[in-house]
């Protein structure tokens, strides 16, 4: 009898302990289910039995109705969408490009996007809109302009993209054209054009250098000619001045003296007008005798 009573008491205690533990676990589950934490840079979309609330929860700790409400986290951080986009240029060249879009979901639009679009908003909204904007803008430019005016093309595509996705609550932070690629025929034509332009530039540069050298040589010759002319003029002026000085210093007595001083003592056999001084000397000598 005593053993049976002991067994009954132990069983009752064990059942009570199990019940308490179950209640504690249930209480913990209820408490945990009543709390929701929204991470930084995110918003929490609240659904009550599947119905989406119009307002979203900001980052931080929030209370909810356990088992009835659910909080889904939507990231509002900057995300990157990268894809390939095809288009046709104004001159009917096929354009294969790689684009990258930096975007984020606006906090105020998190609930609306979750309700109307869902989590696959990249494929539902961004991808078709980017493709449409690429085709629309690229059709305005030639293939060569797409390369030379790449920054302008990117800005125009971004402007169109912003105007189309803003209504959904998607904010475009940045749009980049990572790469432009064309057909092999067009690439070869561009390469040939660049080679021709380089050759033309090289020829033009060589011609300009030749002109510079020729002008330098011509200037050099002009300077040399001017220097020679100046030298001749200076010599001529000096000679004229010397002749003038000599002319002013000449006299009949000096001429006679120079004639006699340079005479070799031989009398000319013929006296004529071409040798007046000698004939004059002879006359003077005869008179002296």
C-alpha positions in Angstrom: 0.0 0.0 0.0 2.7 2.5 1.0 4.6 1.8 -2.2 1.6 2.5 -4.4 1.0 5.8 -2.7 4.6 6.9 -3.3 4.3 6.0 -6.9 1.2 8.1 -7.4 2.7 11.1 -5.7 5.8 10.9 -7.9 3.7 10.6 -11.1 1.6 13.6 -10.1 4.8 15.7 -9.4 6.3 14.7 -12.7 3.1 15.7 -14.6 3.0 19.0 -12.8 6.6 19.8 -13.7 6.0 18.8 -17.4 2.9 21.0 -17.4 4.8 24.0 -16.0 7.6 23.5 -18.5 5.1 23.3 -21.4 3.4 26.5 -20.2 6.8 28.3 -19.9 7.8 27.2 -23.4 4.4 28.3 -24.7 4.8 31.7 -22.9 8.3 32.1 -24.4 7.0 31.3 -27.8 4.2 33.8 -27.4 6.6 36.5 -26.2 9.0 35.8 -29.0 6.2 35.9 -31.5 5.1 39.2 -30.2 8.4 40.9 -30.9 9.9 41.8 -34.3 13.2 43.5 -35.0 13.7 45.4 -38.2 17.4 45.7 -39.2 19.2 48.9 -40.0 18.6 50.2 -43.5 15.4 48.2 -43.8 11.6 48.6 -43.3 9.2 46.0 -42.0 6.0 45.2 -43.9 3.2 44.0 -41.6 0.7 41.4 -42.8 -2.3 40.5 -40.6 -3.7 37.1 -41.7 -2.2 37.8 -45.1 -3.5 41.4 -45.5 -0.7 43.9 -46.1 -0.7 47.0 -43.9 -0.5 50.4 -45.7 2.3 51.5 -43.4 5.7 49.9 -42.8 7.7 49.6 -39.6 11.0 51.6 -39.3 14.2 49.9 -38.2 14.3 48.9 -34.5 12.2 46.8 -32.1 8.4 46.4 -32.6 5.5 44.5 -31.0 3.1 42.5 -33.1 0.1 40.2 -32.5 1.5 36.7 -32.1 0.5 34.2 -34.7 -1.8 36.7 -36.4 0.7 39.2 -37.7 3.9 38.7 -39.6 6.7 41.3 -40.4 8.6 40.9 -43.7 11.8 42.8 -44.0 12.3 44.9 -47.1 15.8 46.3 -47.8 16.1 50.1 -48.5 19.8 49.9 -49.0 21.5 50.7 -52.4 21.4 47.6 -54.6 23.1 46.9 -57.9 21.3 45.6 -60.9 23.6 44.5 -63.8 22.4 43.1 -67.1 23.0 42.9 -70.8 20.9 45.2 -73.0 20.6 45.1 -76.8 19.6 48.0 -79.1 19.9 49.4 -82.6 21.7 52.7 -83.3 20.4 55.5 -85.6 22.6 54.2 -88.5 21.2 50.7 -87.9 24.2 49.2 -86.1 23.5 46.5 -83.6 24.5 47.6 -80.1 25.3 45.1 -77.4 25.9 46.7 -74.1 26.4 45.9 -70.4 24.7 48.2 -68.0 24.7 48.6 -64.2 22.0 50.4 -62.2 22.4 51.4 -58.6 19.0 51.7 -57.0 17.1 51.5 -53.7 13.5 51.0 -52.6 12.0 54.1 -50.9 11.0 53.4 -47.3 7.6 54.9 -47.9 7.0 52.6 -50.8 8.1 49.3 -49.2 4.6 48.2 -48.4 3.2 49.1 -51.8 6.0 47.3 -53.6 5.6 44.2 -51.4 1.8 44.2 -52.0 1.7 45.0 -55.8 5.0 43.7 -57.1 6.6 41.4 -54.6 10.2 40.6 -54.0 11.1 40.1 -57.7 10.9 43.8 -58.5 14.2 43.6 -60.5 12.8 41.3 -63.1 9.3 42.7 -63.0 10.1 46.5 -63.1 13.8 47.2 -63.6 14.8 44.8 -66.4 12.0 45.7 -68.9 12.3 49.4 -68.2 16.1 49.4 -68.7 15.7 47.5 -72.0 13.1 50.0 -73.2 15.2 53.1 -72.3 18.3 51.7 -73.9 16.4 51.0 -77.2 14.7 54.4 -77.1 17.9 56.5 -76.5 20.3 54.5 -78.7 18.0 54.9 -81.7 18.7 58.7 -81.5 22.5 58.4 -81.9 24.8 56.8 -84.5 27.1 54.1 -83.5 30.1 56.5 -83.5 28.2 59.0 -81.4 27.3 56.3 -78.9 31.1 55.9 -78.3 32.1 59.5 -78.4 29.1 60.9 -76.4 28.9 57.9 -74.0 28.5 60.1 -70.9 25.6 62.1 -72.5 23.9 58.9 -73.6 24.2 57.5 -70.1 22.6 60.6 -68.6 19.7 60.5 -71.0 19.0 56.9 -70.3 19.1 57.5 -66.6 16.7 60.4 -66.9 14.2 58.2 -68.8 14.7 55.4 -66.3 14.1 57.7 -63.3 10.8 59.0 -64.8 9.5 55.5 -65.4 10.3 53.7 -62.2 9.8 56.6 -59.7 6.1 56.0 -59.6 6.7 52.5 -58.3 8.8 53.8 -55.4 12.2 52.8 -56.9 14.9 55.5 -56.7 17.7 55.4 -59.2 21.0 56.5 -57.6 23.4 55.9 -60.6 23.3 54.5 -64.1 26.5 53.2 -65.8 27.2 51.9 -69.3 29.8 49.3 -68.5 30.5 48.4 -72.1 29.5 49.1 -75.7 30.0 46.3 -78.2 29.3 46.3 -82.0 29.5 43.9 -84.9 32.9 42.7 -86.0 32.4 44.6 -89.4 31.8 47.8 -87.6 34.7 47.3 -85.2 37.0 46.7 -88.2 35.7 49.8 -89.9 36.3 51.9 -86.8 39.8 50.5 -86.5 40.5 51.3 -90.2 39.3 54.8 -89.7 41.5 55.3 -86.7 44.5 54.0 -88.6 43.7 56.4 -91.5 43.3 59.3 -89.1 46.6 58.4 -87.4 48.4 58.2 -90.8 46.8 61.5 -91.8 47.9 63.1 -88.6 51.4 61.7 -89.0 51.6 63.1 -92.6 50.3 66.4 -91.5 52.8 66.6 -88.6 55.7 65.7 -90.9 54.5 68.3 -93.4 54.3 70.9 -90.6 57.8 69.9 -89.4 59.1 70.3 -93.0 57.5 73.7 -93.3 59.1 74.7 -90.0 62.5 73.5 -91.2 62.1 75.2 -94.5 61.1 78.5 -92.9 64.0 78.2 -90.5 66.4 77.7 -93.4 64.9 80.6 -95.3 65.2 82.8 -92.3 68.7 81.7 -91.9 69.5 82.5 -95.5 67.8 85.9 -95.2 69.8 86.6 -92.1 73.0 85.5 -93.8 72.2 87.7 -96.9 71.4 90.7 -94.7 74.7 90.2 -92.9 76.6 89.9 -96.1 74.9 93.0 -97.6 75.6 94.9 -94.4 79.2 93.8 -94.5 79.6 94.8 -98.2 77.9 98.1 -97.5 80.2 98.7 -94.5 83.3 97.8 -96.6 82.1 100.0 -99.5 81.4 102.9 -97.1 84.8 102.4 -95.5 86.5 102.3 -98.9 84.7 105.4 -100.1 85.7 107.2 -97.0 89.3 106.1 -97.5 89.2 107.2 -101.2 87.7 110.5 -100.1 90.5 110.9 -97.6 93.2 110.0 -100.1 91.6 112.2 -102.8 91.6 115.2 -100.4 95.2 114.5 -99.4 96.6 114.4 -103.0 98.5 117.3 -104.5 100.7 117.8 -107.6 103.8 117.8 -105.6 102.9 114.6 -103.9 102.0 113.0 -107.2 105.3 114.0 -108.7 107.1 112.8 -105.6 105.4 109.4 -105.7 106.2 109.1 -109.5 109.8 109.9 -109.0 110.1 107.7 -105.9 108.7 104.7 -107.8 110.6 105.4 -111.1 113.1 102.6 -111.9 115.5 105.0 -113.7 114.7 103.8 -117.3 113.5 106.5 -119.6 110.5 105.7 -121.7 111.3 105.4 -125.4 108.1 107.0 -126.4 106.6 110.0 -124.8 103.0 110.6 -125.4 99.8 111.7 -123.7 99.6 108.4 -121.8 102.8 109.3 -120.0 102.6 113.0 -119.3 104.5 113.0 -116.0 107.6 111.4 -117.5 107.6 113.8 -120.4 107.1 116.6 -117.9 110.1 115.4 -115.8 112.3 115.3 -118.9 111.3 118.8 -119.8 112.0 120.0 -116.3 115.4 118.3 -116.3 116.3 119.9 -119.6 115.3 123.3 -118.4 117.5 122.8 -115.3 120.5 122.0 -117.5 
